[in-house]
């Protein structure tokens, strides 16, 4: 919480013991090419790499030696994983694709694999290209031409960028993106700075990493006005899909966004399904006693977030323990 209180966010810190040469040249050039393509003639286009990095917030002059060094944002965005973890020991990016129930992972991308840079910029584009490939996005036409960039594409970019921009890179367990059949789950360390109610309403932007936000914004990724989450909610509403679920956990702080690509069910069907799930939960707890959410969720075939919501509705279930040690059991009535 103390880290989050200042006007200067943690990603603006100058890394005095790091050289610009330690950043990944190919990632920087890829970013510059995107920026040049999207905003031809931009004033930053004429700058050399060092001045360009300084202008976008990826580098700054140190008070110690008056030389240009990477900022924390520059290291996160353009660094090599083995250098990033020197400054952020808990840093970890994990994309898990689980589209075949017979195979644990149909695809997996980890920052620590050593097979690629492991930085945020490369992770964003690699993951984005994977999730749009597997999501069934409606075919759209405009004046006889196919529209390749639909509102769903924009919403997915927003969700992924939000996850990376608002993560607490000193927090534990890293960023995890789970691509499941008809569902995408994005998890990042850190609580919601504006509060969940304000985030859902929109109109107030308070990014945990302002320099990272600027870098994504320069290549037309992410919203500065705090309208990102409402945009996602509105897109899902327009598509007739189930409402996205946002969950906030504490100790350790963690924010989870669950996006389903399935049509809404009627209220009657929802009540019927919820009733069936409650019966299965009661059956499971009756046989197994106090149990963790993940075990109950696996048994009834729902996500932990949805399972927690159903458990909260059940009057005959009590909670034992807190946070990571939390368990549920059936109440005993005298």
C-alpha positions in Angstrom: 0.0 0.0 0.0 2.9 2.4 0.8 4.4 1.7 -2.7 1.1 2.7 -4.3 0.6 6.0 -2.4 3.0 8.3 -4.3 2.4 10.4 -7.4 5.4 8.6 -9.0 4.4 5.0 -9.5 7.0 2.3 -8.8 7.7 1.7 -12.5 9.2 5.2 -12.7 12.2 4.3 -10.5 15.6 4.7 -12.2 17.7 1.5 -12.1 21.1 3.1 -11.4 23.0 -0.2 -11.6 21.6 -1.1 -15.0 22.8 -0.1 -18.5 20.6 0.6 -21.6 22.6 -2.1 -23.4 21.0 -4.7 -21.1 17.6 -4.1 -22.7 16.5 -6.3 -25.6 17.3 -4.5 -28.9 14.9 -6.6 -31.0 11.9 -5.9 -28.6 12.7 -2.1 -28.8 12.9 -2.2 -32.6 9.6 -4.1 -32.8 7.9 -1.6 -30.5 9.3 1.3 -32.5 8.1 -0.2 -35.8 4.6 -0.5 -34.4 4.7 3.0 -33.1 5.9 4.3 -36.5 3.3 2.3 -38.4 0.4 3.5 -36.2 1.6 7.1 -35.9 3.5 8.1 -38.9 5.4 11.4 -38.5 5.3 11.3 -34.7 8.0 13.6 -33.2 9.6 10.7 -31.4 10.3 9.0 -34.8 13.5 11.0 -35.4 15.1 10.3 -32.0 17.9 7.8 -31.5 17.1 4.7 -29.4 18.4 6.3 -26.1 16.4 9.5 -26.5 13.4 7.6 -27.7 13.5 5.4 -24.6 13.8 8.5 -22.4 10.8 10.1 -24.1 8.5 7.2 -23.6 9.5 6.7 -20.0 11.6 3.6 -20.4 14.8 5.5 -19.4 15.7 8.4 -17.2 18.8 10.4 -16.0 20.0 9.1 -12.6 20.6 11.5 -9.8 23.6 9.4 -8.8 25.8 9.6 -11.9 23.8 12.0 -14.2 23.8 9.2 -16.8 20.8 7.7 -18.7 19.6 4.3 -17.2 16.6 2.1 -17.7 13.6 2.8 -15.5 11.7 -0.1 -13.9 9.1 0.3 -16.6 11.8 0.1 -19.3 13.2 -3.0 -17.8 9.8 -4.7 -17.4 8.8 -3.8 -21.0 12.0 -4.3 -22.9 14.4 -6.2 -20.6 15.6 -9.8 -20.6 13.9 -12.1 -18.0 17.2 -12.8 -16.2 17.8 -9.1 -15.7 14.1 -8.3 -14.8 14.1 -10.8 -11.9 17.2 -9.0 -10.4 14.9 -6.1 -9.7 11.6 -7.9 -9.3 12.4 -11.3 -7.7 8.7 -12.4 -7.9 8.4 -11.5 -11.6 6.7 -14.3 -13.6 4.5 -14.4 -16.6 2.5 -17.6 -17.4 0.1 -18.3 -20.3 -1.7 -21.6 -20.1 -3.8 -22.9 -23.0 -6.0 -25.7 -22.0 -8.3 -26.4 -24.9 -8.2 -30.2 -24.9 -9.5 -32.0 -21.8 -7.2 -34.9 -22.5 -4.1 -32.8 -22.5 -2.9 -30.8 -19.5 -1.5 -28.0 -21.7 -2.2 -27.6 -25.4 0.2 -24.6 -25.3 2.2 -22.8 -22.6 4.3 -19.7 -22.5 6.5 -18.9 -19.5 8.8 -15.9 -19.0 11.4 -18.1 -17.3 11.7 -20.7 -20.2 14.8 -19.0 -21.7 13.3 -19.5 -25.2 12.3 -15.9 -25.6 13.0 -12.5 -23.9 10.4 -12.9 -21.1 9.5 -9.2 -21.1 6.0 -7.6 -21.0 6.1 -6.3 -24.6 6.8 -9.6 -26.2 4.5 -11.4 -23.8 1.6 -9.1 -24.7 1.8 -9.7 -28.4 2.5 -13.4 -28.2 -0.5 -13.9 -25.9 -2.8 -11.6 -27.7 -2.2 -13.5 -31.0 -3.0 -16.8 -29.3 -6.2 -15.7 -27.6 -7.8 -14.1 -30.7 -6.9 -17.3 -32.7 -9.0 -19.5 -30.4 -11.9 -17.2 -29.6 -14.9 -17.6 -31.8 -15.3 -13.9 -32.8 -18.4 -13.2 -35.1 -17.6 -12.6 -38.7 -18.5 -8.9 -39.6 -18.7 -7.0 -42.8 -18.7 -3.2 -43.5 -19.4 -2.0 -47.1 -18.4 -5.4 -48.5 -15.2 -5.6 -46.6 -14.4 -7.9 -43.7 -13.9 -6.1 -40.4 -10.8 -7.8 -38.8 -10.7 -5.5 -35.7 -14.1 -6.0 -34.0 -15.2 -4.6 -30.6 -14.3 -8.0 -29.2 -10.7 -7.6 -30.3 -10.5 -4.2 -28.7 -12.0 -5.5 -25.5 -9.5 -8.4 -25.4 -6.6 -5.9 -25.9 -8.0 -3.8 -23.1 -8.3 -6.8 -20.7 -4.8 -8.0 -21.4 -3.2 -4.5 -21.2 -5.1 -3.8 -17.9 -3.7 -7.0 -16.5 -0.1 -6.1 -17.3 -0.4 -2.4 -16.5 -2.1 -2.8 -13.0 0.0 -5.7 -11.8 2.1 -5.4 -8.7 5.4 -6.8 -9.9 6.7 -7.0 -6.3 3.7 -9.2 -5.5 3.7 -13.0 -5.4 2.6 -15.6 -7.8 3.0 -13.5 -11.0 0.6 -13.0 -13.9 -1.4 -16.0 -15.1 -3.5 -16.1 -18.2 -5.7 -19.2 -18.6 -7.2 -19.9 -22.1 -9.9 -22.5 -21.6 -12.7 -23.7 -23.9 -15.1 -20.7 -24.2 -13.4 -19.0 -21.3 -10.4 -16.6 -20.7 -9.1 -16.0 -17.1 -6.6 -13.2 -16.4 -5.0 -13.0 -13.0 -2.5 -10.4 -11.7 -0.9 -9.7 -8.3 -2.3 -6.5 -6.7 -5.5 -5.1 -5.4 -7.8 -2.8 -7.4 -6.5 0.7 -6.7 -9.7 2.6 -7.5 -11.8 0.0 -5.7 -14.0 -2.6 -7.5 -17.2 -0.5 -7.5 -15.4 2.5 -9.1 -13.6 0.3 -11.6 -16.9 -1.2 -12.8 -18.4 2.3 -13.1 -15.4 3.7 -14.9 -14.4 7.3 -15.4 -11.5 7.3 -12.9 -8.1 6.1 -13.9 -5.4 5.3 -11.3 -2.9 2.9 -12.9 -0.4 1.1 -10.7 2.3 1.6 -13.4 1.9 5.0 -15.2 4.9 4.6 -17.4 3.8 1.2 -18.6 0.4 2.7 -19.4 2.0 5.4 -21.4 4.0 2.9 -23.4 1.0 0.8 -24.3 -1.1 3.9 -25.1 1.6 5.1 -27.6 0.9 2.0 -29.7 -2.9 2.4 -29.3 -3.3 -0.2 -26.5 -5.3 0.6 -23.4 -7.6 3.4 -22.2 -6.4 6.3 -20.1 -9.8 7.5 -19.0 -10.7 4.6 -16.7 -13.2 3.3 -19.3 -11.4 0.0 -20.0 -13.5 -2.3 -17.8 -16.9 -0.7 -18.8 -15.8 -1.2 -22.4 -15.3 -4.9 -21.7 -18.6 -5.2 -19.9 -20.5 -3.4 -22.7 -18.9 -5.5 -25.4 -19.9 -8.7 -23.6 -23.4 -7.3 -23.1 -23.7 -6.5 -26.9 -22.5 -10.0 -27.8 -25.1 -11.5 -25.5 -22.4 -13.3 -23.5 -22.4 -14.1 -19.8 -21.4 -11.1 -17.7 -17.6 -11.0 -16.9 -16.7 -11.9 -13.4 -14.2 -9.7 -11.5 -12.8 -11.1 -8.2 -10.5 -9.4 -5.8 -8.5 -11.5 -3.2 -6.3 -10.3 -0.4 -3.3 -11.6 1.4 -1.8 -12.1 -1.1 -3.6 -9.4 -3.1 -4.8 -10.6 -6.4 -7.2 -9.4 -9.1 -9.0 -12.0 -11.4 -11.0 -11.3 -14.5 -13.1 -14.1 -15.9 -14.4 -13.7 -19.5 -16.8 -16.3 -20.9 -17.6 -16.6 -24.6 -21.0 -18.2 -24.1 -24.5 -16.9 -24.5 -26.5 -15.9 -21.4 -28.9 -18.4 -20.0 -32.3 -17.4 -18.9 -33.0 -16.7 -15.2 -35.0 -19.9 -14.9 -32.2 -22.0 -16.3 -29.7 -20.2 -14.0 -31.8 -21.0 -11.0 -32.1 -24.6 -12.1 -28.4 -24.9 -12.7 -27.5 -23.2 -9.4 -29.9 -25.6 -7.6 -28.1 -28.6 -9.2 -24.7 -27.2 -8.2 -25.9 -26.6 -4.6 -27.0 -30.2 -4.4 -23.6 -31.5 -5.7 -21.8 -29.2 -3.2 -23.8 -30.6 -0.3 -23.2 -34.1 -1.5 -19.4 -33.4 -1.8 -19.1 -31.7 1.6 -21.3 -34.5 3.2 -18.8 -37.1 2.0 -15.5 -35.2 2.3 -16.1 -32.7 5.2 -14.3 -29.4 5.3 -12.9 -28.7 1.8 -11.1 -26.0 -0.2 -12.8 -24.0 -3.0 -10.6 -25.5 -5.7 -11.5 -29.0 -4.8 -15.2 -28.3 -4.7 -15.0 -26.4 -8.0 -13.2 -29.3 -9.6 -15.9 -31.7 -8.5 -18.9 -29.6 -9.7 -17.1 -28.4 -12.9 -17.2 -24.7 -12.3 -14.5 -22.0 -11.8 -13.4 -21.2 -8.3 -14.9 -17.7 -8.6 -18.3 -19.0 -9.5 -18.1 -21.7 -6.9 -17.3 -19.1 -4.2 -20.4 -17.1 -5.3 -22.6 -20.2 -4.9 -21.1 -21.1 -1.5 -21.8 -17.5 -0.4 -25.5 -18.0 -1.2 -25.8 -21.3 0.7 -27.2 -20.8 4.3 -26.1 -24.2 5.5 -22.4 -23.8 4.8 -19.9 -22.2 7.2 -16.3 -21.0 6.6 -13.3 -22.2 8.4 -10.0 -20.3 8.3 -9.2 -17.3 6.2 -7.7 -16.4 2.7 -5.4 -19.2 1.4 -6.4 -21.6 4.2 -10.2 -21.0 3.8 -12.4 -24.1 3.8 -16.1 -24.8 3.7 -18.1 -27.3 5.6 -21.8 -28.1 6.2 -23.3 -26.5 9.4 -24.4 -28.8 12.1 -27.8 -28.0 13.5 -28.8 -29.1 17.0 
